[in-house]
Amino acid sequence: MEILYFVVLNALGHLAFVGARMTTTLFALELGASEFTVGVLMSLFALLPMVLSVSAGRLIDRGGPRRPLVLSLAALTVGSALPFALPYLWVLYISATVLGVSFMYVHIAMNSVFGAHGSAEERAVNFSWLALGFSISNSIGPLVAGVAIDALGHAPAFAILALFPLIGLILLWQRKRPLPRPEHAPLSKRAGIRDLLRIPGLRQTFWVSLLLATGWDLFTFIIPLYGARIGLSAAAIGTILSTFAIATLTVRLVMPIFVKRLKQWVVIFAACGVSGACYLLFPLAQSVPPLLLLSFVLGLGLGSAQPVIMSLLYAASPPGRQGEAVGLRTSLLNGSHTLIPLVSGAASTAVGMAPVFWVLAALLLGGAWFARRQVKSPA
């Protein structure tokens, strides 16, 4: 089944990326970095992708996904291996930047492949497969990183993570058939980002996507810091992150059934409401069991929305500009990836972590109110 090949290819690249983010956080703390410095490092994973995503999407629309995938998987391998070869804090700045840019290309290219594979009627199911792949890699990546850190140390953990995109590169190199891609359509010279933002369906999708991504970003950034602050081991932190990912995997297994029976905005309403409630409760959890429970419920909430959002995005995009639309979404999300570590790192240093959790809870509950309005509005 060809779709499984695409799932594995995407998951191998994403596994290294999420594992490296966690390992970078803990290695920087081990090297004496402050929480603000860790925030700067995490922002570097998204800084250049925030600027380059739209042009990357246009490049993939014009030339297809294969060459960008080959180059980006190779760069993921090199970026993951750098801190193993040179285990210094300054190298983490370079590694984070390389990993961020290379995974940006993997993400946009694979979204193009999954959207173009099969018929339009199969698109929601295809994106559910893609989401499942993300959940699998989110489950395995932090766990592999945590166990490798505890068993071998921080620098060797990076070497372990570099093996996964290398395997993906070999699998892609051996494939001779072309990858699926959307039908190319000539564009007006005046076509630009503003044209996409004028489309109501895209604007609404970008808004809720950014809000839910912020919830995801805060969890992946602040849980390692929060866990370290309350004295948890790297393996315990990795288990908490993996529990979140297992929950996203669980909910995405049943999403094809729910998508057929529920309106898409109902799913988004539930995702925002559940996630907001979890963030209200996080500061009250001071040990592993409640953190595992909240992480699992949060994963159910945030994980349910991703296939729906990508299906809405692809359907609302103009012909021949699907990659550009995904690139614009990626650019907006990378703005969140850049700002959330900086703002939350500075805020947690200044006022503690509880207010950071509660502010995001308020935003997500506001998103639930917005989604409820879309459910009630005429189709």
N, C-alpha and C positions, 0 to 999 in steps of 0.2 A: 504493500500500500504506500504510494508515493508520499502521501501527506505525513506519514510517520517519519520518513526521511527528513522532511522539512522541519518537523518538530524536534528531532534529535539535533539537527544542525544548529537551530536557533538556541536550543537548551545548552549545548556545549559552550557557545560563546557567552551566554548570559550567566552560566554557572561561575565561570572565571570572574566575570565582572562583579557579581554580588559577593562572592567570596573575597575578592580583593578589596572591596569597600570595607567590609568588616575587619579584615586583617590590617588594612591601612590604619583604621581607627585605633586598634589595640596596639599595633606596633609603634605608632606615634606616641601614644601614652607611655609605653614602655621606654621609649627614647627620651622621655621627659617633656613632651609637648603639653601645652595648656589646652583646655577645652576649646578656647577660641582658635588656637592653631589647628586643632583637629577640624573645627568648622571650616577654616580656610582650605584645608586639604580636601575635605568632602565637596566643597564648592568647585574645586578644580575639576572634578569628575564631570561637571556640567557647564563650566564657563564657556569654553570654545564651542561645544555642541549647541549652546543657546544661540550663538552667532551664526553657526555654519549649517544648521539643520535644514533650512529652507533651500539653500543652494545644493545641499546633498540630495534632497528630494527631487529637485529639478534634474540633477545629473542622472539619477536613477531612472526617472521618467524617460529621459532621452536615450540613454545607452544601455539600460537594462541592469539587473542586479548582480550578475555574476562577478564581474571584475571588482566592483566595490566590496563584495563579500570576501573574495580571495585576499585582497589587500588588508581588509579590516581584521579578519581572523589571524593573519600573520602579525599584525600590529598588536592584537590582544595577547598573543603569545609572548612577544617581546616585552610589552608593558608589564605583564604579570611576572616575568622572570627578572626584570631589572632590580627590584629590591633584594632578591636572592643573591645576585652577583655583587651588588653594592649596597649593603645594609646600613644606609645612613638616612637621616631625616630629610636632607635636601633631595635625595633620590626619589622619595615618596611624592614630592611635588611633580617631578617629571613623569613618574609612573601614573599618577592619578590623571594627568592631562592626556597622556597617550591612551590610557584605557577608556577615558570618557569619549574621546573623538572616535576611536575605533568601534566602540560598541554603538555609538550613534549610527554609524553606517550599517552595522549589522541589523539594528532595530528597524530602520527605515526600509532597507532592502528586503528583509523577511516579511514585513507587513505588505510590501508590494507583491511578493511571491504568494502569500496566503490569500490576498484579496483577488488575485488573478487566477488562482487555481480553481478549476471547476466552473460551474454555472453560478449566476447571480443568486439563485435559490439556495445554493449550498454555502453562500458566503458566511452567514452567521455561524454555521457549524464549523467551517474552516477556522474562523477566528476563535471559536471555542477550543479547537485543537491547539492553536497558537497560545492561547491563555493557559491551557493545561501544561504546555511545555515550559512556560514561564514559571508556573507553580512548582513544577518538578525541580527546575534548577534553583528556584528560591528555597526549596526544601533542602536540597542536597548541598548547595554552596556554603551557607553558614556552618552547617554541621561538619563538612569536610574541613573548612578553615579552622573551626574551633578545636576539633580533634587533632589536626595537624599542628596547631600552635602548642597545645598542651603536651603533645608527644615529641615534637621535633624542634619547636621554636618558631618565632615569627618569620624569619627569613626563609627557612626551608618550606614553610607553608606556601609562600609565593611560588616556589618551584613546582609544588604539587598542583597548584591552580593553573599554572601555565600549560600543563599537559592537556587540559580539556579543549581549549581553542586549537591546539596543535592537531588533536584528533579530528576536530571539525574541518580544519584546513585540508587534511589528507582525504577525508570523505568527499569534500567538494571538488578537490583536484581530480579525483578519480571519476567523477561524473562527466559523461560526454554529452548528454542531452542538454539543450538550453533550459534555463529555469523559466517558469511561467512569469509573464509580465503583462501589465495592462496594455490595451491597444493604444498605440501612439497616436496623438491627435495634434495637428499644427496649432500653435497658439499665436494670438495677437501679440505684437510687440509691446502693447500697452498692458498686457495681462500681468497682474502683480498681486501682492498680498492683500491689498485693499479689496480687490474683487472677491477674494475668498471670504473676507470678513463681512462683506455685504450680504452673504447668504445666511438667512436666519437659522437654518438647521445647523450650519457649521459653527456659528457664533455660540449657540446654546451648548453644542457638544464640546467646544473648546472650554467654555466656562466650567461645566461640571467636571470635565476631565482634569482641568488644572486644580480644582478644589480637592478632588479625590486623590490626585497625585501628591498634593501637599500632605494629606494624611498619611500616605504611604512613605513619603520622604522623611517625615518627622519620626515615624516609627523606626525605620532602618538607621537613622542617624542617632536618635537620642536613647534608644534602648541599650546599645553598648555603653554609652556614658552613664546612664542611670544604673545599669547593672554593675558597672565598675564602682560607682559611688556607694552602692549598698553592699559591696563586697562579694559579688558573684564571680565565679571562675569563668574563663573563656569558654569552656565547654558548656556551662550553664547558659551563658548568653547566647551561644550558638544554638542551643536547644530551644530557647525562647523564640529566636528568629525563625528557626526551622518550623516550630509549631504554627507560627503565623502563616508560613508558606504552605504547610500541610493543609491548613484550613482553606486557603485559596484553591488548592488542588481539589479538596473535597467538594466545595461549592461549584467549581467549574465542571466537575463530572456530571452534575445534574442540571447545569445551566441550559443545555439544549432543550430540555423538557420545559423548564420555566419560561424560556423565551417564547416558546410556542403558545403558552397559556396566559402569559402576563404581558401587559403593555410595557414597552421598554422603559418609559419614564417611571413606572411603578417600581421596577428593579432599582433604578437610580435613587428614588425616594427612600427605599428601604436601606440601600447601601449607605447613604448619608446619615440617616437616623441612627442606625446601629453603630456606625463608626463614631459619631458624635457622643453617644452614650458611653462608649468604651473609654474615650479620652477623658471624660469627666471622672472616671473611676481609677485611672492609672496611678495618680499620685498616692492613692490609698493602699496600693499593693507594695508590700515591703519584703516579700519573699518569693521563691520560685513558683509555688502552686498557683497563687492568684495571678501572677504575671503570665503563666502558661494559659490559664483560662481566658483572661482578657485578650491575650494575643490571638488565641484561636477564634474567639468571637469577632474580633476586629478583622481577622483574615477572611472570615465568612462575609462580612459586610463589604470590605474593599474589593475582595476577589470577585464578587458577583457582578460588578459593574463593568469590568474591562471588556469582555466580549461584546456587550451591548454598545458601549461607547465606540469601539472600532467599527462595528457594523453600521451605526448611525453616521459615523464620519465618512466611511467609504461610500455609502449610499448618497450622501449629500454633496460629495465632491464632484466638480465638473469633469467630463471625460478627458482623459489624458493628463489630469493634474492630481491624481490620487497620491502620488509620491510627494508632490509639493504640499498637499494638505496634511499628510502625515508629518512632513518636515516642519510645517508651521506649528502643528500640535507639539512635536518634539521640542521645538524651540521654546514654546511657552512652558512646557514641562521642565526644560532645563533651566529656565529662569527660576522655577521653584526649587530645582535641585541645587542651584547656586545660592539663592537667598536663604532658604530654610536652614542649612547648616550654619551660615554666618549669623543670622538673626537669632536662631535658637541657641547656638553656642554662646553668643554674647549675653543673651537674656538669661540663660541658665547660670552663667557665671555671676551675673549681677543680682538677680532676684530669686534664683532657684528654679527648679524644673517644673514645679506644680503650675505656675502661671502659664508656662509654655503649653502644657497639656490642655489647660482650660480655655485658652484663647482659640486653639484649633477646634476644640469641642464646640464652641460657639459658632465658628465659621461653618462647620459641617452641619450643624443643626439648621443654620440659615440656608444651606444648600438643600436640605430636605424640604424646607418650606418652598423654595424655588421649584424643585422637582414636582412637588404636589400641585403647584399651580399649572405646570405643564400637563399633568395628568388630567386636570379638570378642563383645560382649554380645548376648544374644538380641534379635531384632527385636521 
